[in-house]
Amino acid sequence: MDKAIIRRVQRRDRIARWTITLGGVAIIVSVIAILVLIVSVTLPLFRPPRDEIVSKTALPAAFSDKEVLALGIDRVELGDRAARDSLTGYVVTQDGRFTFLDFSSRHTPSAVGQVANLSYSTRSVPGALKKTLRFVENHAGTRYSLLWSDGSASLVDAVMKPRFDESGKRSVEHELRTLAAFPPEKGPLPLQALLRAAEGGAVTCVTLLPGNRLSVVRRVSSENLLGEEETIEHRRTIEEGIPGPIRALALDGTGKTLYAGTENGCLAIWQFDAKGQIVHHEVVPAFRDKRAVTALAMVFGDVSLAVGDARGEVTVWSEVRRGDSRKLRLLHRLSQGGKGVREILPSCRKKSLLSLDGDGEIRLDYVTSQRNLLRLTGAGPIRTAGYAPRGNAAIGLGGGDELVVWKIDCPHPEVSWATLFGKVHYEGYAEPEFKWQTTGEEPKFSLVPVIFGTLKATVYAMLFAVPLALFGAVYVSYFTSPGWKNTIKPVVEIMAALPSVVIGFLILLWFAPLLGRWIVAVFTAMVTIPFVFFLFLLAWQGVRKLHWAKRVEHGYEFLVLVPVMVAGAGLACAAAGPLERWLFRSYHGMFTEWLFQVTQKPYEQLNSLAVAFGLGFAVIPIIFSISEDSLSNIPYSLTAASQALGASRWQTLWRIILPSASPGIFAAVMIGFGRAVGETMIVFMAAGNAPLLDISPFNGFRTLSANIAVEIPEAPVGGTLYRVLFLCAVILFVMTFLLNTVAEVVRQRLRKRFGQY
């Protein structure tokens, strides 16, 4: 042979070998890179929260002779290269001044402005500031109820927001707004005052009077037909129904629900109508040991109530529906300190709470996940504290008049292993549940419903696909004639080329409505088709002796079985209507009505049965093709030897062929299972995408892959939802990897047991 040809062949072999090797390595590296990418995006979900002391300075000398009643801080992102954010705080002193301080540098904070004494009327100074109550609204500001020494009360809004100058440079603008003011009433001076302004111009003022009495004033402003503003005040004094000495008050955002915590560990609730009339009153013994309730605050959303007690524990309560009524019930227990909770400061962006206890320790907790996020240290015992509305900074005043400012980095406090895979008691729910819901003020990220939906879709699809695919593969490889085999197998394999979006589209618009109309016929066919087939077999015993019948039994059985199947299906369709009217005559003759009355769950048109047919249709070609190849690769000598020893075709199939081909059949089933687990478009279009935990075949579900497709367009990059969706991708990858690994291990054991042919 010519040496040039040999060298050319060898050169091509080397090129082919290196090309194939490079391609294989590239595929492995790509898979690993994809896994590293999705894991790297997911890992920040579980990164522990971090705090950093950015300023630790002595209280400015201007405040040395004044009592500090409250602190505030806000961290505003500026976005410029010089300073990524700005820290501006304020100090509320007894003379009624809000003095704003700049903490952006680590040096002594500089005053950037102060607001003089607030006025409730034309008077410039209503007196010294006696007490403050801090709470948050659903915006970037912090509101204070101020009680003055002469008995008047004010509602002010401290706002710090970015502003642009003429050159486009961003800075921080601080502003103090007086939203409402109530003059002093006749009689003894109040001990506490709490004001809330609701949408529509209504303002509610609740004051705690000596003698353990509550005064409720509701001011409603409206316009009459002439466009003139009218203000009406509704007044009420509450003296009865108070279970003990009141220690703390809280009012929801509408001003219609008042909470009071007492010295003997009770919570009292009053609900008012628009005119201030009491429509509901309830007393809840919160603690069996009757420990005092020392602090109350409304959690973000104004649905749940945070309660601090004398033992330093913070609990969260919410109204839960019980029958026809709603009762206040304990939902969450948060961290516990050493002494009584003095103050609870909520965030206005998320359900996080900053609490200050009697030992001067600051704790940061998240309500839904019940996580103790941080314990802020570095300043000794804290006398008073402030919390940024966005939850990204805190400020404290230590015992030595030392101001400490912390930056807080906790981007995903609502995520924990318990919230992802455990039951959580959400606001408004009677019991803890597995729930996926990304809308609303309290996102719910339980992955159990979508994992369950993935397994549900796969199981239903495999129950439909595996028997048909395996029976078809056995028939085509062993019973039918070579001519029909060469015709049927390519047709089935072409089914695999049908885009899944087309299958989902057909299920959505055609098959699911058709299945809903003929659902009783489908179940009836499960009886009529086997019955007609049994009758056919009885009749065939007398016919099979004929010459033409013997030819049918040699690979042409489907020619007579197809009409039998059609006859059974036709009988089911004919009997379905009368049978449904008779069986469900007490339910208007309708199966769907019976289903709803008995199970309290309606028949969903996009349900598990519709998905099972569509997803099974997509999986059948894969299982059929691989199984048929495994069965056809069994040497003919084995089957011939078995039949020569007197075994029938069925005995040969059961004892020889199936065990020998079992590794390939098992691999086919597992590959089909993995295909069903990872399918997106069919379940996305035909499953209804309701994340339910219900095994019923008559309702929908949501799978991991469909969940990613549904939610990812609305997920902010880097946000909690965005990273949780990548966690769904990791779980999907792990599931398919484990399935393939188990399949390969079992296949290798089957090969060792039955041999490889």
C-alpha positions in Angstrom: 0.0 0.0 0.0 1.2 3.5 -0.8 2.9 5.1 2.2 1.3 8.5 1.4 -2.1 7.0 1.7 -1.2 5.3 5.1 0.1 8.6 6.4 -3.0 10.4 5.2 -5.3 7.8 6.9 -3.3 8.1 10.1 -3.4 11.9 10.0 -7.1 11.8 9.6 -7.5 9.3 12.4 -5.5 11.6 14.7 -7.6 14.6 13.7 -10.8 12.7 14.3 -9.6 11.3 17.6 -8.6 14.8 18.9 -11.7 16.4 17.5 -13.9 13.8 19.3 -11.9 14.1 22.4 -12.1 17.9 22.3 -15.9 17.7 21.7 -16.4 15.3 24.6 -14.3 17.4 27.0 -16.1 20.6 25.9 -19.4 19.0 26.7 -18.3 17.9 30.1 -16.8 21.3 30.8 -20.0 23.0 29.6 -22.2 20.9 31.9 -19.9 21.6 34.9 -19.9 25.3 34.0 -23.7 25.4 33.9 -23.9 23.7 37.3 -21.3 26.1 38.7 -23.2 29.1 37.3 -26.6 28.1 38.8 -25.1 27.1 42.1 -23.1 30.4 42.3 -26.3 32.4 41.7 -28.1 30.3 44.4 -25.6 30.4 47.2 -26.1 34.1 48.2 -29.6 33.0 49.4 -27.9 31.2 52.3 -25.2 33.8 53.1 -25.5 34.9 56.7 -26.5 38.5 57.3 -23.6 40.9 58.0 -23.3 44.2 59.9 -20.6 46.8 59.9 -20.0 49.7 62.2 -19.4 52.7 60.0 -19.5 55.4 62.6 -18.8 55.3 66.3 -18.6 58.8 67.8 -19.5 60.8 70.9 -22.9 62.5 70.9 -22.3 66.1 69.7 -21.9 68.7 72.5 -25.0 70.5 71.4 -27.1 67.6 72.8 -25.2 67.2 76.2 -27.8 69.0 78.2 -30.9 67.7 76.4 -32.6 64.3 76.8 -32.5 62.3 73.6 -36.0 60.7 73.1 -35.5 59.0 69.7 -33.0 58.3 67.0 -33.4 57.8 63.3 -31.2 56.7 60.4 -31.6 56.3 56.7 -29.2 54.8 54.2 -29.9 56.2 50.7 -28.0 54.9 47.7 -26.5 57.7 45.7 -25.0 55.7 42.9 -22.0 57.9 42.2 -18.4 56.6 42.3 -17.3 58.7 45.2 -19.9 57.4 47.7 -22.2 54.5 46.9 -24.6 55.5 49.6 -25.3 58.2 52.2 -26.0 57.7 55.8 -28.1 60.5 57.3 -29.5 60.3 60.8 -31.4 62.5 63.2 -31.7 63.0 66.9 -35.0 63.9 68.5 -34.5 65.8 71.7 -36.9 66.9 74.5 -37.1 70.4 73.2 -38.9 69.1 70.2 -36.1 69.4 67.7 -35.2 66.9 64.9 -31.5 67.5 64.2 -30.2 65.8 61.1 -26.6 64.4 61.1 -24.4 63.2 58.4 -22.7 59.9 59.1 -21.3 59.2 55.7 -17.7 59.7 57.0 -16.1 58.0 60.0 -15.4 61.3 61.6 -17.5 63.3 64.0 -21.0 63.6 62.5 -21.8 67.0 61.1 -25.2 68.6 61.5 -26.9 69.1 58.1 -30.0 70.9 59.4 -32.4 71.0 62.2 -36.1 71.6 62.5 -37.4 73.9 65.3 -40.1 73.0 67.7 -43.2 71.6 66.1 -46.6 73.3 66.5 -50.1 71.9 66.6 -51.7 75.3 66.1 -50.6 78.9 65.8 -48.5 78.7 68.9 -44.8 78.3 68.2 -43.9 76.1 71.2 -46.5 73.7 72.6 -44.2 72.8 75.4 -41.5 70.2 76.0 -41.6 66.9 74.2 -42.7 64.3 76.6 -42.8 61.0 74.7 -42.4 59.6 71.2 -43.8 56.5 69.5 -42.2 55.4 66.3 -43.8 53.4 63.5 -43.5 53.0 59.8 -45.8 53.3 56.8 -45.5 51.7 53.4 -43.1 54.3 52.1 -39.5 55.3 52.7 -40.3 57.6 55.6 -40.6 57.2 59.4 -43.5 58.5 61.3 -43.6 59.6 64.9 -46.5 60.2 67.3 -45.3 63.0 69.6 -46.8 63.7 73.0 -46.1 67.2 74.4 -45.9 68.2 78.0 -49.1 70.3 77.8 -51.1 67.2 76.6 -51.1 68.0 72.8 -50.2 65.4 70.2 -48.6 65.7 66.8 -48.0 63.3 63.9 -44.8 64.0 61.9 -43.1 62.3 59.0 -39.3 62.3 58.9 -38.2 61.8 55.3 -34.8 61.5 53.7 -34.7 61.0 49.9 -32.2 61.5 47.0 -32.3 64.8 45.2 -30.6 66.1 42.0 -29.0 69.4 41.6 -28.7 71.3 38.3 -25.6 69.4 37.3 -27.3 66.0 37.9 -25.4 65.2 41.1 -27.3 63.3 43.7 -27.5 64.3 47.3 -29.8 63.6 50.3 -32.7 65.9 51.0 -34.2 65.8 54.5 -37.7 66.9 55.3 -40.0 66.9 58.2 -43.8 67.1 57.6 -46.5 67.7 60.2 -49.4 65.5 59.1 -51.8 66.1 62.0 -52.0 67.9 65.3 -54.4 67.5 68.2 -54.7 70.2 70.9 -54.8 69.3 74.6 -58.0 68.2 76.0 -59.5 69.2 79.3 -58.7 67.0 82.2 -55.5 65.1 83.3 -52.5 65.0 81.0 -52.2 61.8 78.9 -49.5 59.2 79.5 -49.1 58.0 75.9 -50.4 59.2 72.5 -50.6 57.3 69.3 -51.7 58.8 66.0 -52.2 57.2 62.6 -53.2 58.9 59.3 -55.2 56.7 56.9 -55.8 57.2 53.2 -58.8 59.5 52.5 -57.9 62.1 55.1 -58.9 60.2 58.3 -56.7 60.7 61.3 -57.1 58.7 64.5 -55.6 59.8 67.9 -55.5 57.4 70.8 -54.3 58.6 74.2 -53.8 56.7 77.4 -55.2 58.7 80.3 -54.6 58.3 84.0 -56.9 55.7 85.6 -56.2 53.2 82.7 -58.6 54.9 80.4 -58.3 55.3 76.6 -59.5 58.3 74.6 -60.1 57.7 70.9 -60.6 60.7 68.6 -61.2 60.1 64.9 -61.0 63.1 62.6 -62.5 62.6 59.1 -62.0 65.3 56.4 -64.1 65.3 53.3 -65.4 67.7 50.6 -69.0 68.7 50.4 -71.0 69.3 47.2 -69.7 72.9 47.1 -66.1 71.8 47.2 -65.6 73.0 50.7 -63.6 70.8 53.1 -65.4 69.6 56.1 -63.8 68.1 59.2 -65.8 65.9 61.6 -64.4 64.6 64.9 -65.8 61.4 66.6 -64.8 61.0 70.2 -65.0 58.0 72.5 -63.6 57.1 75.9 -63.0 53.4 76.7 -63.1 52.6 80.3 -64.5 49.0 80.3 -63.2 45.8 78.8 -59.5 46.7 79.7 -58.1 43.5 81.3 -55.3 45.2 83.2 -52.9 48.2 83.4 -51.9 49.2 79.8 -48.2 49.2 79.1 -48.2 49.5 75.3 -50.4 50.6 72.4 -50.5 49.9 68.6 -52.9 51.1 65.9 -53.2 49.7 62.4 -52.8 51.9 59.3 -56.5 52.5 58.8 -56.9 53.7 62.4 -59.8 51.3 62.9 -58.1 48.6 64.9 -56.5 49.4 68.3 -54.3 47.0 70.2 -53.3 47.3 73.9 -50.8 45.2 75.9 -51.3 45.0 79.6 -49.3 44.4 82.7 -50.9 41.0 83.3 -50.0 39.6 79.9 -53.2 40.2 78.0 -53.9 41.7 74.5 -57.0 43.7 74.1 -58.4 44.5 70.6 -60.9 47.1 69.6 -62.2 47.5 66.1 -64.1 50.7 65.1 -66.2 51.8 62.2 -65.9 55.0 60.3 -67.6 57.0 63.0 -65.5 55.6 65.8 -68.1 53.2 67.1 -66.8 49.9 68.5 -67.9 47.0 66.3 -65.7 44.3 67.8 -63.9 43.8 71.1 -61.7 40.9 72.1 -59.3 40.1 75.0 -56.7 37.5 74.4 -54.6 36.0 77.4 -51.3 36.1 75.5 -49.1 34.4 78.1 -50.0 31.8 80.7 -47.4 33.1 83.1 -49.0 36.5 82.9 -45.8 38.3 82.0 -46.2 41.9 81.1 -46.5 43.1 77.5 -43.9 45.9 77.3 -43.9 46.8 73.6 -46.2 46.6 70.6 -45.7 47.4 66.9 -47.4 46.7 63.6 -45.4 44.5 61.3 -45.0 45.7 57.7 -48.4 45.3 55.9 -50.4 46.2 59.1 -51.8 42.7 59.4 -49.7 41.2 62.1 -48.8 42.5 65.5 -45.3 42.3 67.1 -45.5 41.8 70.9 -42.5 42.3 73.2 -42.8 41.0 76.8 -41.1 41.3 80.1 -39.0 38.2 79.5 -37.3 39.7 76.4 -39.2 37.6 73.9 -40.7 38.9 70.7 -43.7 37.2 69.3 -45.9 37.9 66.3 -49.7 37.6 66.4 -52.3 37.8 63.6 -56.0 37.4 63.2 -56.9 33.9 61.9 -60.3 32.8 60.7 -62.0 30.2 62.8 -65.4 29.3 61.4 -67.3 32.5 60.9 -65.1 34.6 63.2 -61.6 35.8 63.3 -59.4 35.3 66.4 -56.0 36.8 67.3 -53.5 33.9 67.4 -49.8 33.4 67.9 -48.0 32.8 64.6 -44.3 33.2 65.2 -41.8 33.2 68.1 -38.7 35.2 67.5 -35.5 35.6 69.5 -35.4 36.0 73.2 -33.2 38.3 75.3 -32.4 38.7 78.9 -34.8 41.4 80.1 -38.0 43.0 78.9 -38.3 44.4 75.4 -38.3 48.2 75.5 -39.0 49.0 71.9 -39.8 47.2 68.6 -38.9 49.0 65.4 -40.3 47.5 62.1 -39.0 47.9 58.6 -41.3 49.5 56.0 -40.0 47.3 53.1 -39.9 43.8 54.6 -41.2 41.9 57.6 -38.0 42.4 59.7 -38.1 43.7 63.3 -35.4 45.5 65.3 -35.9 45.1 69.0 -34.2 46.7 72.0 -34.3 44.9 75.3 -33.7 45.9 78.9 -30.1 44.8 78.7 -29.4 47.3 75.9 -29.0 44.6 73.3 -30.3 45.2 69.7 -31.7 42.1 67.9 -32.8 41.9 64.3 -35.3 39.2 63.4 -37.4 38.3 60.4 -41.0 37.4 61.0 -41.9 34.8 58.3 -38.7 32.8 58.5 -38.4 33.2 62.3 -34.7 33.9 61.8 -32.6 35.8 64.3 -30.6 37.7 61.7 -28.2 39.8 63.8 -27.3 40.9 67.3 -25.7 44.3 66.9 -22.8 44.8 69.3 -19.9 47.1 69.7 -21.4 50.0 71.8 -22.2 48.5 75.2 -25.7 48.8 76.5 -28.0 50.8 74.2 -30.3 53.4 75.6 -32.3 54.1 72.5 -32.1 52.9 68.9 -33.3 53.7 65.4 -33.9 51.5 62.3 -33.7 52.6 58.7 -37.0 52.3 56.8 -35.4 50.1 54.2 -33.9 47.9 56.9 -30.3 48.5 55.7 -28.9 50.5 58.6 -29.4 51.1 62.4 -28.3 53.6 64.9 -27.9 53.4 68.7 -27.1 55.6 71.6 -24.9 53.9 74.2 -24.6 54.5 77.9 -21.7 56.9 77.5 -23.5 59.2 75.0 -21.8 57.4 72.2 -23.6 57.2 68.8 -23.0 54.0 66.8 -24.2 53.5 63.2 -24.3 50.1 61.6 -24.7 49.2 58.0 -26.8 46.1 57.6 -26.4 43.7 54.7 -29.2 41.2 54.7 -30.7 40.8 51.2 -32.6 37.6 51.6 -34.0 37.4 55.2 -37.2 35.7 54.1 -35.4 32.6 52.9 -34.3 29.7 55.1 -34.4 25.9 54.8 -37.6 26.0 56.9 -39.4 28.4 54.5 -38.2 26.6 51.4 -39.1 23.0 52.5 -41.2 23.3 55.7 -44.7 24.5 56.6 -44.9 28.2 57.5 -47.8 30.0 59.2 -48.5 32.9 56.9 -50.7 35.9 57.7 -54.4 35.2 57.0 -53.9 31.4 57.0 -55.6 29.2 59.6 -52.7 26.7 59.8 -49.1 26.4 58.6 -48.9 25.5 54.9 -46.6 24.7 52.1 -47.2 27.7 49.8 -45.7 29.2 46.7 -46.9 32.8 46.0 -44.6 35.5 44.9 -47.1 38.4 44.8 -48.3 40.5 47.7 -46.6 42.0 50.7 -45.5 38.6 52.1 -43.9 36.4 49.3 -44.1 32.7 49.9 -41.3 30.6 48.6 -42.1 27.0 49.6 -40.6 24.7 46.9 -42.6 21.7 48.1 -45.7 22.4 45.9 -43.6 22.7 42.7 -41.4 19.7 43.5 -44.6 17.7 44.2 -46.1 19.0 40.9 -43.0 17.8 39.1 -43.3 14.3 40.5 -47.1 14.3 40.0 -46.7 15.2 36.3 -44.0 12.6 35.8 -45.9 9.8 37.6 -49.2 10.4 35.7 -47.3 10.6 32.4 -45.3 7.5 33.0 -48.4 5.5 34.1 -49.8 6.3 30.6 -46.6 6.1 28.6 -44.7 3.1 30.0 -47.3 0.4 29.3 -48.1 1.6 25.8 -44.4 2.1 24.9 -43.2 -1.3 26.3 -46.1 -3.3 24.8 -45.6 -1.6 21.5 -41.9 -2.3 21.6 -42.4 -6.0 22.4 -45.0 -6.4 19.7 -42.9 -4.6 17.0 -39.7 -6.4 17.9 -41.0 -9.9 18.5 -44.5 -10.5 17.1 -45.1 -8.3 14.0 -43.6 -9.1 10.5 -40.4 -7.5 9.3 -42.3 -5.4 6.8 -44.6 -3.9 9.3 -41.7 -3.4 11.7 -39.8 -1.3 9.2 -42.9 0.8 8.7 -44.1 1.3 12.3 -40.8 2.0 14.0 -39.9 5.1 11.8 -43.4 6.5 12.3 -43.2 6.2 16.1 -39.7 7.7 16.1 -41.0 10.7 14.0 -43.3 11.4 16.9 -40.3 12.4 18.9 -39.5 15.2 16.4 -42.9 16.9 17.1 -42.1 20.1 19.1 -43.4 20.0 22.6 -44.9 23.5 22.2 -47.2 22.1 19.5 -48.3 19.3 21.9 -48.9 21.7 24.6 -50.9 24.0 22.2 -53.1 21.1 21.1 -53.8 20.0 24.7 -54.6 23.6 25.7 -57.0 24.4 22.9 -58.3 21.0 21.7 -57.7 18.0 23.9 -58.4 19.4 27.4 -61.8 20.8 26.4 -62.6 17.5 24.6 -61.5 15.5 27.7 -63.7 17.6 29.9 -66.8 16.8 27.8 -66.0 13.1 27.6 -64.4 12.5 31.0 -67.0 9.9 32.0 -66.5 8.1 28.7 -62.7 7.9 29.4 -63.4 6.1 32.6 -66.1 3.9 31.1 -63.6 2.9 28.3 -61.4 1.4 31.0 -64.1 -1.2 31.5 -65.6 -1.5 28.0 -62.4 -2.0 26.1 -61.1 -4.9 28.2 -64.6 -6.4 28.2 -64.9 -6.2 24.4 -61.4 -7.5 24.0 -62.3 -10.5 26.3 -65.4 -11.3 24.2 -63.2 -11.1 21.1 -60.7 -13.6 22.4 -63.6 -16.0 23.2 -64.8 -15.7 19.7 -61.4 -15.9 18.2 -60.8 -19.3 19.7 -63.3 -20.7 17.2 -62.1 -18.6 14.3 -58.3 -19.0 14.6 -58.5 -22.5 13.1 -59.3 -21.0 9.7 -56.5 -20.5 7.2 -56.8 -16.7 7.0 -56.9 -16.4 10.8 -53.6 -18.3 11.1 -52.0 -15.8 8.8 -53.3 -13.0 11.0 -51.6 -14.5 14.0 -48.2 -14.2 12.3 -47.6 -10.5 12.7 -50.9 -9.0 11.6 -52.8 -9.1 14.8 -53.3 -5.3 14.9 -55.5 -5.6 11.8 -58.3 -7.2 13.9 -57.4 -5.6 17.3 -57.8 -2.0 16.1 -61.5 -2.5 15.2 -61.9 -4.2 18.6 -60.4 -1.2 20.4 -62.6 1.2 18.3 -65.7 -0.9 19.2 -64.8 -0.7 22.9 -64.3 3.0 22.7 -67.5 3.5 20.8 -69.4 1.5 23.3 -68.0 3.7 26.1 -69.1 6.9 24.3 -72.6 5.5 23.8 -73.0 4.4 27.4 -71.3 7.4 29.0 -74.3 9.8 28.8 -77.0 7.5 30.2 -74.5 6.1 32.8 -73.6 9.6 34.0 -77.2 10.7 34.3 -78.0 7.5 36.3 -75.0 7.4 38.6 -75.1 11.1 39.5 -78.9 11.6 39.4 -78.8 13.3 42.8 -76.3 15.8 41.4 -78.2 17.0 38.4 -76.8 14.1 36.4 -73.4 15.7 36.2 -70.1 14.1 37.2 -68.4 17.5 37.7 -71.2 18.5 40.1 -70.7 15.3 42.1 -67.0 15.9 42.2 -67.4 19.4 43.6 -70.1 18.4 46.2 -68.1 15.4 47.5 -64.5 16.6 47.4 -65.2 20.4 47.6 -62.8 20.7 44.6 -64.0 21.7 41.1 -63.0 19.9 37.9 -60.3 21.9 36.3 -60.1 21.7 32.5 -56.3 21.9 32.6 -55.7 19.0 34.9 -53.3 16.1 35.5 -55.1 13.7 33.1 -54.8 16.1 30.2 -51.1 16.6 31.0 -50.6 12.8 31.3 -51.8 12.2 27.8 -49.8 15.0 26.3 -46.6 14.4 28.3 -47.0 10.7 27.7 -47.3 11.3 24.0 -43.9 13.1 24.1 -42.2 10.3 26.2 -43.6 7.3 24.3 -41.2 7.6 21.3 -38.1 7.6 23.6 -39.1 4.6 25.6 -40.4 2.7 22.6 -37.3 3.3 20.5 -34.7 2.4 23.1 -36.7 -0.6 24.3 -37.3 -1.9 20.8 -33.6 -1.7 20.0 -32.8 -3.7 23.2 -35.3 -6.3 22.4 -34.3 -6.6 18.7 -30.6 -7.0 19.7 -31.3 -10.3 21.5 -29.6 -13.0 19.2 -32.0 -15.1 17.2 -30.2 -18.2 18.4 -31.6 -17.7 21.9 -35.2 -17.5 20.7 -34.7 -20.4 18.3 -33.2 -22.6 20.9 -36.0 -21.8 23.4 -38.7 -22.7 20.9 -36.8 -25.8 19.8 -36.9 -27.0 23.4 -40.7 -26.7 23.3 -41.3 -23.2 24.8 -44.1 -21.1 23.3 -43.5 -17.7 21.9 -44.9 -16.1 25.1 -42.7 -18.3 27.3 -39.7 -17.4 25.3 -40.6 -13.7 25.5 -41.1 -13.9 29.3 -38.2 -16.2 30.3 -35.5 -15.3 27.7 -36.0 -12.1 25.8 -37.3 -9.7 28.5 -34.6 -10.7 31.2 -31.9 -10.4 28.6 -33.1 -7.0 27.4 -34.0 -5.7 30.9 -30.9 -3.4 31.2 -31.9 -1.6 28.0 -35.6 -1.5 28.9 -34.8 -0.1 32.4 -32.5 2.5 30.8 -35.3 3.5 28.4 -37.8 3.9 31.2 -35.4 6.1 33.2 -34.5 8.2 30.3 -38.2 8.7 29.6 -38.7 9.6 33.3 -35.9 12.2 33.1 -37.5 13.6 29.9 -40.8 13.9 31.7 -39.2 15.6 34.8 -37.5 18.2 32.7 -40.3 19.0 30.2 -41.3 22.6 30.2 -43.7 23.7 27.4 -46.3 21.0 27.8 -46.7 21.5 31.5 -46.4 25.2 31.1 -49.3 25.4 28.7 -51.5 22.5 29.8 -51.1 22.1 33.6 -52.8 25.3 34.8 -49.7 26.4 36.7 -51.4 26.3 40.1 -48.9 25.3 42.8 -51.1 22.8 44.6 -50.4 19.9 46.9 -53.1 17.6 45.8 -52.8 14.1 44.3 -56.2 14.4 42.6 -56.1 13.9 38.8 -58.8 16.5 38.2 -56.8 19.6 39.1 -53.7 21.3 37.9 -50.2 21.7 39.3 -46.9 23.5 38.7 -43.6 21.9 38.0 -40.1 23.1 38.6 -39.4 23.8 35.0 -42.8 25.6 34.4 -42.2 27.6 37.6 -39.0 28.9 36.2 -40.7 29.8 32.9 -43.6 31.5 34.6 -41.7 33.6 37.2 -38.3 34.5 35.6 -39.7 37.3 33.4 -40.9 39.1 36.5 -37.9 38.4 38.8 -35.5 41.3 39.4 -31.9 40.3 38.7 -30.2 39.5 42.0 -33.5 39.6 44.0 -34.8 36.8 46.2 -37.2 35.4 43.6 -34.5 35.4 41.0 -32.1 33.3 43.2 -34.9 31.0 44.3 -35.7 30.2 40.7 -32.0 29.3 40.2 -32.4 27.1 43.2 -35.3 25.4 41.3 -32.9 24.9 38.5 -30.3 23.3 40.8 -33.0 21.0 42.3 -34.0 20.0 38.8 -30.5 19.3 37.8 -29.9 17.2 40.9 -33.1 15.2 40.3 -32.2 14.3 36.8 -28.6 13.6 37.8 -29.7 11.2 40.5 -32.2 9.5 38.2 -29.6 8.9 35.6 -27.0 7.8 38.2 -29.5 5.3 39.7 -30.5 4.1 36.3 -26.9 3.5 35.3 -26.1 1.6 38.5 -29.2 -0.6 38.1 -28.5 -1.2 34.5 -25.0 -2.3 35.2 -26.2 -4.8 37.8 -28.8 -6.1 35.4 -26.0 -6.6 32.8 -24.0 -8.6 35.3 -27.0 -10.7 36.2 -28.4 -11.4 32.7 -25.4 -10.8 30.5 -25.0 -8.5 27.5 -25.8 -9.7 24.0 
